[in-house]
């Protein structure tokens, strides 16, 4: 049977643009993984690895015009958005190069032999080593920053792990272009090109997670798809770490005092955040607890004006558009749900933004309104109007895990009056914001992009330099002769690495 073609499709029309590749067979996935595994030792040199990441960033920037053109043709995200995403992607690569140079990610600990302790200490030397081949499953909504050259790939390569990327079907041409850039960067610094390989196709993704030489996986996508891969990773004869970002409601709580103080500002900010990128950001605020009454009404009036002024947008593909329309229709049909601005079809290939409202008490207990507590991908948010603090508490207790949780408070509450609400939001998310909006994720060392399930399947972050930790494992050497120790653990510290000696930072 002939391999299925992989087409690049224009989401603005739904028409195929060009055939980019063919879906990988099981044999081709096997060859890709084995090729990556065969070159894993080539990534051992930290100096070369850092040069590779910087070269990849430079070449990606040099190819920027072609990369942005390809990505826009396949995603309709627009040149302005994609220009920023390209800059972020290159910056991520350079940031991980700095991580590799510094070496603190190796987490080196040396405890010298001490017979005076009870029980006695042997000589112990611990650091972290790369896991091996990493499978990366590219995201639909970030064709660069969470795709072939994105954070999962950059952090895995920084850790010293070769990568096999399963391209997302929404941007196969962009994936091929970016893969060629990274492979060219590898060749320029003297590394084998197979430190990164690319495969296409749904079946290829299943074969990849099952391959015995794959040591870990990173995924950004839907709860359904991510959970299937997570379960497959756990069901292997030798289970592997699966770092998945699956879905997030990103709740917002607006206090009564905040709505009274600046309801119009909050409404406008919410409208801008939930419609950004046609509502296709993983951090879109999809659920808001806002007060009933006059202050909340003013917030909704400003939200109505902002959302009504938003142009219809193109979603990443027509399958997502259909799912958005079905999800909105299901939710809007529930009792006591109203649509001050009706989200729906903006045209044959577009969607229009909107929002739904519901009394918060409808969500305080299990029932048909539970659909409102699930992510609906696209430009829609749900406003639950609460009449008391008890209703806020009841609804928050029913929310799933999230990437973010946001608290909008007044100036007076900033002095400590909102501490209980902040404490209630903290268990729900990996990033908690006060008086801001969650769309926009800074690539910073202190960033955490993850959260309780289903936001993610692990406690790790997929954004920021600590993302490298996902692809490493610790190993200790006990009473090992100096000549046999890896250079990172030798007493004279020939590589000049940061470390802790006998519990103290050296």
Buried (B, 14 or more C-beta within 10 A) or exposed (E): EEEBEBBBBBBEEEEEBEEBBBBBBBEBBBBBBBBBBBBBEBBEBBEBBBBBBBBBBBBBBEBBEEBBBBBBBBBBBBEEBBBEBBBBBBBBBBBBBEBBBBBEBBBBBBBEEEEEEEEEBBBBBBBBBBBBBBBBBBBBBBBBBBBBBBBBBBBBBBBBBBBBBBBBBBBBBBBBBBBBBBBBBBBBBEBBBBBBBBBBBEBBBBBBBBBEBBBBBBBBBBBEBBBBBBEBBEEEEEEBBBBBBBBBBBBBBBBBBBBBBBBBBBBBBBBBBBBBBBBBBBBBBBBBBBBBBEBBBBBBBBBBBBBEEBEBBBBBBBEBBEBBBEBBEBBBEBEEBEBBBBBBBBEEBBBBBBBBBBBBBBBBEEEEBEBBBBBBBBBBBBBBBBEEEEBBBBBBEEBBBBBBBBBBBBEEBEEEEBEEBBEBBEEBBBBBBBBEBBBEBEBEEEBBBBBBBBBBBBEBBBBBBBBBBBBBBEEEBEEBEEEEBBEBBBEEBEBEBBBBBEEEEE
